[in-house]
Amino acid sequence: MRSARTMLAAVAVLGLGLSLVACGGDDDDDAGAATTAAGAATTTEAEESSATTEAAATTEAGTDATDATDAATDTSGGDDAADSGEVPVNEAAGAVECPESEPGVTDTSILIGGSAPLSGPVAAYASVPKGAEAYFDHINEVNGGITSADGKTREVTFKYLDDQYSPPKTLENVRLLVEQDGAWVIMNAVGTPSNTAIRDYMNSVEVPQILLGSGAAKWGNEIEQFPWTIGYQADYETEGKAYATYALEQNPDAKVGILYANDDFGKDYLTGIREGMGDKADQIVAEVTYETTDATIDSQVSQVKDAGADVFMLIATPQFAIQGIKRVNALGWEPVKILTAVSASVAAVIEPAGKEISTGWISDTYIKDSTDPQFADDAAVNEYKEILAAYDSGANPADGFYLYGMSVAQTFERLVQSLPQVCRASLMAAVKDFEWAEPPLLYPGVEIKTGPGDGFPIQQVQLMEWNGEIWDKSEFPDLIDANAD
């Protein structure tokens, strides 16, 4: 269990494909909205989102757990139950007091809100909510929604708005979703600055802000101060420590150059890298920043090279990661090359940059890769492809951000299935005392686990190297675990 960042080993890593990130964009632009219920999706302008939805009704929510026998199995053997397909009833969720009714949840429906960059400089992340949306459409059609341990099945509506990666726009979107549409929960809002912008508000109105699309360490470190907020993926500081450890293993005298986004996302990585370098932090020869409003980072890459770096750490979102990979190649520069997991998507980054020139870059993951031959016969990955084809036919399954989004939706489903009474307080109790040994779309061996004093759901990752065709893990046989002694 992890309760203090200073106690972590310097060998752990983040992973997304999303761990999502920085901010940017013009917050004067209109916000697009997407809603989905029972397999139907519509797109509206944010200004039109005053339309009422059945899911926002405020009828009776929390019911007696004795109705749960058909929905879940109450067992202390959580791993065995999970492996057999049974979902253990979450005892912590049963111990809280639920109101008779609250916005966004009824006996037949749930309304989830979200905010993501559907346009703007990091629009590559628009695939994330779309992957979640496809999964919710699927379970609505096949199962009628999510059946909780109270025995009731609720259809899921997922409404998300475009914030162009602008924190003020994220706050505007979230206030609209909560106050006007009556969202029960805000799930997987994308970006560290964006989630920071809404955290005070979410905790003041006591609406869950869960499974965040950000790997900032503060979500876990500050969970006692902000009890209505919890992350999802491993944190950026830990990833930075792992990158530093890897670099020093390759060359104890490494000269490290870092190019990072000038925001909370990039600064978290920088903190981790410095900590991972330890008493060799003076071997960092360049710390160069970029803004998400920059047209290009070519000059910054050259600046790091000219500083004499033989290790290049590119802490960048997809658009800038593509530029960085291309610039390193154009310069004929051959340092040890490390790329953040948020930009490791084959379809969104590696292919646009060039599969051949991306050879040799190191990154990490905690989710399965649908392009990796090792998962060609994986049941969960094949189901992911089938669901995506059925509910978002234009989506590219090789884009790992869709798979990431679907993994978030599956985690939300698992949490709601475990609830013996369904309300916001019970959901937060469950997500803070939760264990899932084998989430189907996470990399083998990676688990989701929280508990008292541990607000970091995912703390294991897999290092990998791009070999020109796939992300090769063969040189890295073991997972890196932030909980390891």
C-alpha positions as CSV (number, residue, x, y, z in Angstrom):
1,M,0.0,0.0,0.0
2,R,1.3,3.4,-0.8
3,S,0.6,6.5,1.3
4,A,3.5,8.8,0.7
5,R,5.3,9.6,-2.5
6,T,8.7,9.8,-0.8
7,M,8.5,6.1,0.1
8,L,8.2,4.9,-3.4
9,A,10.9,3.0,-5.1
10,A,12.4,4.9,-8.1
11,V,11.3,2.2,-10.5
12,A,7.7,2.5,-11.3
13,V,5.9,3.9,-14.3
14,L,2.7,5.3,-15.6
15,G,0.9,4.0,-18.5
16,L,-1.8,5.1,-20.9
17,G,-2.0,5.5,-23.6
18,L,-3.8,8.4,-21.8
19,S,-2.6,9.2,-18.6
20,L,-3.6,12.4,-20.1
21,V,-2.2,15.7,-19.7
22,A,-1.7,19.4,-20.3
23,C,-4.0,22.2,-21.4
24,G,-4.5,24.6,-24.2
25,G,-6.9,25.9,-26.7
26,D,-9.2,28.9,-27.0
27,D,-11.8,28.8,-24.3
28,D,-14.1,31.1,-26.3
29,D,-14.9,28.3,-28.7
30,D,-18.2,26.5,-28.5
31,A,-18.3,23.2,-26.8
32,G,-19.6,20.1,-28.6
33,A,-21.7,17.6,-26.7
34,A,-22.2,13.9,-27.3
35,T,-24.8,11.8,-25.6
36,T,-25.4,8.1,-25.7
37,A,-28.3,5.9,-24.4
38,A,-29.4,2.5,-25.5
39,G,-27.1,2.6,-28.5
40,A,-28.2,6.0,-29.8
41,A,-25.8,8.9,-30.0
42,T,-26.4,12.5,-30.8
43,T,-24.2,15.6,-31.1
44,T,-25.4,19.0,-30.0
45,E,-23.9,22.3,-29.0
46,A,-23.2,22.9,-25.3
47,E,-25.8,25.7,-25.4
48,E,-28.5,23.1,-26.2
49,S,-27.7,20.8,-23.4
50,S,-30.5,22.1,-21.3
51,A,-32.7,19.4,-22.7
52,T,-33.9,17.1,-20.0
53,T,-33.0,13.5,-19.8
54,E,-34.7,10.6,-18.1
55,A,-31.4,9.7,-16.5
56,A,-31.3,13.1,-14.7
57,A,-34.5,12.5,-12.9
58,T,-34.3,12.6,-9.2
59,T,-36.4,9.6,-8.1
60,E,-35.5,7.1,-5.4
61,A,-31.9,6.0,-5.5
62,G,-30.4,3.7,-2.8
63,T,-32.3,0.5,-2.0
64,D,-31.9,-2.4,0.4
65,A,-29.0,-4.7,-0.3
66,T,-31.1,-7.7,0.4
67,D,-32.4,-7.5,-3.3
68,A,-28.9,-8.3,-4.5
69,T,-28.8,-12.0,-4.7
70,D,-29.1,-12.2,-8.5
71,A,-26.6,-9.4,-9.2
72,A,-23.5,-10.2,-7.2
73,T,-22.0,-12.7,-4.8
74,D,-21.0,-11.4,-1.3
75,T,-17.7,-13.1,-0.6
76,S,-14.4,-12.4,1.0
77,G,-12.6,-14.3,-1.7
78,G,-12.5,-11.3,-4.0
79,D,-9.9,-12.8,-6.5
80,D,-11.8,-16.1,-6.9
81,A,-15.1,-14.3,-7.4
82,A,-13.6,-11.9,-10.0
83,D,-11.9,-14.8,-11.8
84,S,-15.2,-16.7,-12.0
85,G,-17.1,-13.7,-13.4
86,E,-18.8,-12.9,-10.1
87,V,-18.6,-9.4,-8.7
88,P,-18.2,-9.3,-4.9
89,V,-20.5,-7.0,-3.1
90,N,-18.5,-4.0,-1.8
91,E,-18.9,-3.9,1.9
92,A,-17.6,-0.3,2.3
93,A,-20.3,0.8,-0.1
94,G,-23.0,-0.9,2.0
95,A,-21.8,0.9,5.2
96,V,-22.6,4.5,4.1
97,E,-25.9,6.3,4.4
98,C,-27.6,6.9,1.1
99,P,-30.3,9.5,0.5
100,E,-33.7,8.4,-0.8
101,S,-33.0,10.2,-4.1
102,E,-30.4,12.3,-5.8
103,P,-29.8,13.7,-9.2
104,G,-28.6,11.5,-12.1
105,V,-29.7,8.1,-10.8
106,T,-33.0,6.3,-10.7
107,D,-34.0,2.7,-10.4
108,T,-33.6,2.4,-14.2
109,S,-31.0,4.9,-15.3
110,I,-27.6,6.5,-14.6
111,L,-26.3,9.8,-16.2
112,I,-22.5,10.1,-16.4
113,G,-20.9,13.4,-17.3
114,G,-17.5,13.9,-19.0
115,S,-15.3,16.6,-20.5
116,A,-12.6,16.0,-23.1
117,P,-10.7,17.7,-25.9
118,L,-12.8,16.8,-28.9
119,S,-11.1,19.5,-30.8
120,G,-8.0,21.7,-30.4
121,P,-4.3,20.9,-30.0
122,V,-4.7,17.5,-28.3
123,A,-7.8,16.3,-30.1
124,A,-6.2,12.9,-30.4
125,Y,-7.6,12.3,-27.0
126,A,-11.2,12.5,-28.4
127,S,-10.9,8.8,-28.9
128,V,-11.0,8.2,-25.1
129,P,-14.6,9.2,-24.4
130,K,-15.7,7.6,-27.7
131,G,-14.2,4.3,-26.6
132,A,-16.1,4.5,-23.3
133,E,-19.3,5.5,-25.1
134,A,-19.1,2.5,-27.4
135,Y,-18.9,0.2,-24.4
136,F,-21.8,1.8,-22.7
137,D,-23.9,1.5,-25.9
138,H,-22.9,-2.2,-26.0
139,I,-24.0,-3.0,-22.5
140,N,-27.2,-1.0,-22.8
141,E,-28.2,-3.1,-25.8
142,V,-27.0,-6.5,-24.6
143,N,-27.7,-6.3,-20.9
144,G,-30.1,-3.3,-20.6
145,G,-27.3,-1.4,-18.7
146,I,-25.5,-2.2,-15.5
147,T,-27.1,-4.5,-12.9
148,S,-26.0,-3.5,-9.4
149,A,-25.9,-5.6,-6.2
150,D,-29.3,-4.1,-5.3
151,G,-30.8,-6.3,-8.1
152,K,-31.7,-3.3,-10.3
153,T,-30.5,-2.8,-13.9
154,R,-29.9,0.8,-15.0
155,E,-29.4,2.0,-18.5
156,V,-26.3,4.3,-18.9
157,T,-26.3,7.6,-20.5
158,F,-22.8,9.1,-21.1
159,K,-22.8,12.8,-22.0
160,Y,-19.5,14.5,-22.6
161,L,-18.6,18.0,-23.8
162,D,-15.7,19.5,-25.7
163,D,-13.3,21.6,-23.6
164,Q,-10.5,22.0,-26.2
165,Y,-8.1,21.2,-23.3
166,S,-8.9,24.5,-21.7
167,P,-9.4,24.3,-17.9
168,P,-11.9,27.2,-17.8
169,K,-14.0,25.5,-20.4
170,T,-13.8,22.2,-18.4
171,L,-15.2,24.0,-15.4
172,E,-17.9,25.5,-17.5
173,N,-18.8,22.1,-18.9
174,V,-18.8,20.4,-15.6
175,R,-21.0,23.0,-13.9
176,L,-23.5,22.7,-16.8
177,L,-23.5,18.9,-16.6
178,V,-23.9,18.8,-12.8
179,E,-26.3,21.8,-12.3
180,Q,-28.3,21.8,-15.5
181,D,-28.3,18.2,-16.6
182,G,-28.1,16.6,-13.2
183,A,-25.1,14.3,-13.9
184,W,-24.6,11.7,-11.1
185,V,-20.9,11.5,-11.6
186,I,-18.1,13.1,-13.7
187,M,-16.0,10.2,-15.1
188,N,-12.5,10.4,-16.7
189,A,-12.3,14.1,-17.4
190,V,-9.2,14.5,-19.6
191,G,-6.1,16.4,-18.5
192,T,-4.2,17.4,-15.3
193,P,-4.9,21.1,-15.5
194,S,-8.6,20.4,-16.5
195,N,-9.1,18.1,-13.5
196,T,-7.3,20.6,-11.2
197,A,-9.7,23.3,-12.4
198,I,-12.8,21.3,-11.4
199,R,-11.6,19.6,-8.2
200,D,-12.6,22.3,-5.7
201,Y,-16.0,22.6,-7.3
202,M,-16.6,18.8,-7.4
203,N,-15.7,18.4,-3.8
204,S,-17.8,21.4,-2.7
205,V,-20.9,20.0,-4.4
206,E,-20.0,16.4,-3.3
207,V,-20.3,14.9,-6.8
208,P,-17.9,12.1,-7.6
209,Q,-14.9,13.0,-9.8
210,I,-13.5,9.6,-10.6
211,L,-11.2,7.5,-12.8
212,L,-9.5,10.7,-14.0
213,G,-7.8,11.0,-17.4
214,S,-4.7,12.2,-15.7
215,G,-1.7,10.7,-13.9
216,A,-0.9,13.5,-11.6
217,A,0.4,12.2,-8.3
218,K,-1.8,14.7,-6.3
219,W,-5.0,12.7,-7.0
220,G,-3.6,9.9,-4.8
221,N,-1.6,12.0,-2.4
222,E,-4.4,14.4,-1.6
223,I,-7.3,12.1,-1.4
224,E,-8.0,12.9,2.2
225,Q,-8.3,16.6,1.5
226,F,-10.4,15.9,-1.6
227,P,-12.5,12.8,-0.8
228,W,-14.7,13.1,-3.9
229,T,-11.8,12.9,-6.3
230,I,-9.7,9.8,-7.3
231,G,-7.5,9.0,-10.3
232,Y,-7.2,5.8,-12.4
233,Q,-3.8,5.3,-14.0
234,A,-0.3,5.2,-12.5
235,D,1.1,8.6,-11.8
236,Y,3.5,10.8,-13.9
237,E,6.1,11.3,-11.1
238,T,6.5,7.6,-10.8
239,E,6.9,7.2,-14.6
240,G,9.6,9.9,-14.5
241,K,11.5,8.0,-11.8
242,A,11.4,4.9,-13.9
243,Y,12.7,6.7,-16.9
244,A,15.6,8.1,-14.9
245,T,16.4,4.7,-13.5
246,Y,16.4,3.1,-17.0
247,A,18.6,5.9,-18.4
248,L,21.2,5.4,-15.6
249,E,21.1,1.6,-16.0
250,Q,22.0,2.1,-19.7
251,N,24.8,4.6,-18.8
252,P,25.6,5.7,-15.2
253,D,27.3,8.8,-16.7
254,A,24.3,9.7,-18.9
255,K,23.7,13.3,-19.9
256,V,20.0,13.7,-19.7
257,G,18.0,16.3,-21.7
258,I,14.3,16.8,-21.0
259,L,11.7,18.5,-23.2
260,Y,8.4,18.8,-21.4
261,A,5.1,20.6,-21.5
262,N,5.1,23.8,-19.4
263,D,2.1,22.8,-17.3
264,D,1.2,20.4,-14.4
265,F,1.5,17.4,-16.7
266,G,5.1,18.1,-17.7
267,K,6.1,19.4,-14.3
268,D,5.0,16.2,-12.6
269,Y,7.3,14.2,-14.9
270,L,10.1,16.6,-14.3
271,T,9.8,16.1,-10.5
272,G,9.9,12.3,-10.9
273,I,12.9,12.4,-13.3
274,R,14.8,14.6,-10.8
275,E,14.0,12.3,-7.9
276,G,14.9,9.3,-10.0
277,M,18.3,10.8,-10.8
278,G,19.0,11.2,-7.1
279,D,22.6,12.4,-6.5
280,K,23.2,12.4,-10.2
281,A,20.6,15.1,-10.9
282,D,23.5,17.4,-12.0
283,Q,23.8,15.1,-15.0
284,I,20.6,16.7,-16.3
285,V,22.1,19.0,-19.0
286,A,18.9,20.5,-20.3
287,E,15.3,21.2,-19.1
288,V,13.5,22.8,-22.0
289,T,9.7,23.6,-22.1
290,Y,7.1,24.0,-24.8
291,E,3.6,25.5,-24.7
292,T,0.6,23.6,-26.1
293,T,-0.1,26.7,-28.2
294,D,3.3,26.4,-30.0
295,A,3.2,25.6,-33.7
296,T,6.3,23.4,-33.5
297,I,8.9,22.1,-31.0
298,D,11.7,21.8,-33.6
299,S,13.8,24.5,-32.0
300,Q,13.4,23.0,-28.5
301,V,14.5,19.6,-29.7
302,S,17.6,21.2,-31.3
303,Q,18.2,23.1,-28.0
304,V,18.3,19.8,-26.0
305,K,20.7,18.2,-28.6
306,D,23.0,21.2,-28.6
307,A,23.3,20.9,-24.8
308,G,25.1,17.6,-25.3
309,A,22.4,15.2,-24.1
310,D,22.9,11.5,-24.9
311,V,19.5,10.7,-23.3
312,F,16.4,12.5,-24.6
313,M,13.2,12.4,-22.6
314,L,10.2,13.7,-24.6
315,I,7.4,14.6,-22.3
316,A,4.8,15.5,-24.8
317,T,1.2,15.0,-25.9
318,P,0.6,13.3,-29.3
319,Q,0.8,16.2,-31.7
320,F,4.1,17.3,-30.2
321,A,5.4,13.8,-29.8
322,I,5.0,13.3,-33.5
323,Q,7.0,16.5,-34.2
324,G,9.7,15.4,-31.7
325,I,10.2,12.0,-33.2
326,K,10.5,13.5,-36.7
327,R,12.9,16.2,-35.5
328,V,15.2,13.8,-33.8
329,N,15.4,11.8,-37.0
330,A,15.9,14.9,-39.2
331,L,18.9,15.9,-37.0
332,G,20.5,12.5,-37.3
333,W,20.6,12.4,-33.5
334,E,20.9,9.0,-31.8
335,P,20.5,9.4,-28.1
336,V,18.7,7.0,-25.8
337,K,15.1,8.1,-26.7
338,I,12.3,7.9,-24.2
339,L,8.7,8.8,-24.9
340,T,5.8,9.1,-22.4
341,A,3.1,6.5,-22.4
342,V,0.5,9.2,-23.1
343,S,1.9,9.3,-26.6
344,A,2.7,5.7,-27.3
345,S,-0.4,5.0,-29.4
346,V,0.5,3.3,-32.6
347,A,-2.3,4.8,-34.7
348,A,-2.3,8.3,-33.1
349,V,1.5,8.8,-32.8
350,I,3.8,6.1,-34.2
351,E,2.3,5.7,-37.6
352,P,1.9,9.5,-38.2
353,A,5.5,10.0,-37.1
354,G,6.8,7.1,-39.2
355,K,7.0,3.5,-38.0
356,E,10.6,3.2,-39.2
357,I,12.0,6.4,-37.8
358,S,10.3,5.6,-34.5
359,T,12.5,2.6,-34.1
360,G,14.4,2.5,-30.8
361,W,12.1,4.7,-28.8
362,I,11.4,3.5,-25.2
363,S,8.0,3.9,-23.6
364,D,5.7,2.1,-21.2
365,T,2.1,0.8,-20.9
366,Y,-0.4,-0.7,-18.5
367,I,-3.1,-1.5,-21.2
368,K,-3.1,-4.2,-23.9
369,D,-2.1,-3.2,-27.4
370,S,-4.6,-4.3,-30.1
371,T,-1.8,-4.2,-32.7
372,D,0.5,-6.6,-30.8
373,P,0.5,-10.2,-32.1
374,Q,0.7,-11.5,-28.5
375,F,-2.9,-10.3,-28.2
376,A,-4.2,-11.6,-31.6
377,D,-6.2,-14.3,-29.9
378,D,-7.0,-12.4,-26.7
379,A,-10.7,-12.6,-26.0
380,A,-10.9,-9.2,-24.4
381,V,-9.0,-7.4,-27.2
382,N,-11.2,-9.2,-29.8
383,E,-14.3,-8.2,-28.0
384,Y,-13.0,-4.6,-27.9
385,K,-12.6,-4.6,-31.7
386,E,-16.1,-6.1,-32.2
387,I,-17.7,-3.5,-29.9
388,L,-15.9,-0.7,-31.5
389,A,-16.8,-1.9,-35.0
390,A,-20.5,-2.2,-34.0
391,Y,-20.9,1.1,-32.2
392,D,-18.3,3.4,-33.8
393,S,-17.7,2.0,-37.2
394,G,-15.3,4.8,-38.2
395,A,-13.0,4.2,-35.3
396,N,-9.5,2.8,-35.8
397,P,-9.0,-0.1,-33.3
398,A,-5.3,0.4,-33.5
399,D,-5.7,3.8,-31.7
400,G,-5.0,2.8,-28.1
401,F,-7.0,5.7,-26.7
402,Y,-10.2,3.9,-27.7
403,L,-9.1,0.9,-25.8
404,Y,-8.1,3.0,-22.8
405,G,-11.5,4.6,-22.8
406,M,-13.2,1.2,-23.0
407,S,-11.1,0.0,-20.0
408,V,-12.3,3.0,-18.0
409,A,-15.9,2.2,-18.8
410,Q,-15.4,-1.4,-17.8
411,T,-14.0,-0.3,-14.5
412,F,-17.0,2.0,-13.9
413,E,-19.3,-0.9,-14.7
414,R,-17.5,-3.2,-12.3
415,L,-17.8,-0.5,-9.5
416,V,-21.5,0.0,-10.0
417,Q,-22.1,-3.8,-10.2
418,S,-20.6,-4.1,-6.7
419,L,-22.9,-1.5,-5.0
420,P,-25.5,-3.0,-2.7
421,Q,-27.1,0.5,-2.6
422,V,-26.6,3.0,-5.4
423,C,-25.7,6.6,-4.5
424,R,-22.8,9.0,-4.9
425,A,-21.5,8.3,-1.4
426,S,-21.6,4.5,-1.9
427,L,-19.8,4.9,-5.3
428,M,-17.0,6.9,-3.6
429,A,-16.7,4.3,-0.8
430,A,-16.4,1.5,-3.4
431,V,-13.8,3.2,-5.6
432,K,-11.6,3.9,-2.5
433,D,-11.8,0.3,-1.3
434,F,-11.7,-1.7,-4.6
435,E,-9.8,-4.6,-6.0
436,W,-9.9,-6.2,-9.5
437,A,-7.2,-8.8,-10.0
438,E,-7.6,-9.2,-13.8
439,P,-9.2,-6.3,-15.6
440,P,-9.7,-7.6,-19.1
441,L,-8.1,-4.8,-21.1
442,L,-5.2,-4.1,-18.8
443,Y,-1.8,-5.6,-19.5
444,P,-1.4,-9.1,-18.0
445,G,-0.4,-8.9,-14.3
446,V,-1.7,-5.3,-13.9
447,E,-4.4,-5.0,-11.3
448,I,-6.6,-2.3,-9.9
449,K,-6.5,-1.9,-6.2
450,T,-7.2,0.8,-3.6
451,G,-7.7,0.8,0.1
452,P,-7.3,2.9,3.2
453,G,-4.4,5.3,2.6
454,D,-4.0,4.1,-1.0
455,G,-5.5,6.4,-3.6
456,F,-3.5,5.0,-6.5
457,P,-5.7,2.5,-8.4
458,I,-3.1,1.3,-10.9
459,Q,0.6,1.1,-9.9
460,Q,2.1,-1.4,-12.3
461,V,3.4,-0.9,-15.8
462,Q,5.4,-2.6,-18.6
463,L,8.4,-1.0,-20.3
464,M,8.7,-1.5,-24.1
465,E,10.7,-0.5,-27.1
466,W,9.4,0.2,-30.6
467,N,11.1,-2.2,-33.1
468,G,9.7,-0.8,-36.3
469,E,6.6,-2.9,-36.3
470,I,5.4,-3.4,-32.7
471,W,6.1,-2.3,-29.2
472,D,8.5,-5.1,-28.1
473,K,8.4,-6.1,-24.4
474,S,10.9,-9.0,-24.7
475,E,13.8,-7.0,-23.3
476,F,11.7,-6.1,-20.2
477,P,10.4,-9.4,-18.8
478,D,9.0,-8.0,-15.5
479,L,6.4,-5.5,-14.6
480,I,7.5,-2.4,-12.7
481,D,5.5,-2.1,-9.5
482,A,5.3,1.1,-7.5
483,N,4.2,-1.0,-4.5
484,A,7.2,-3.3,-4.7
485,D,9.4,-3.3,-1.6
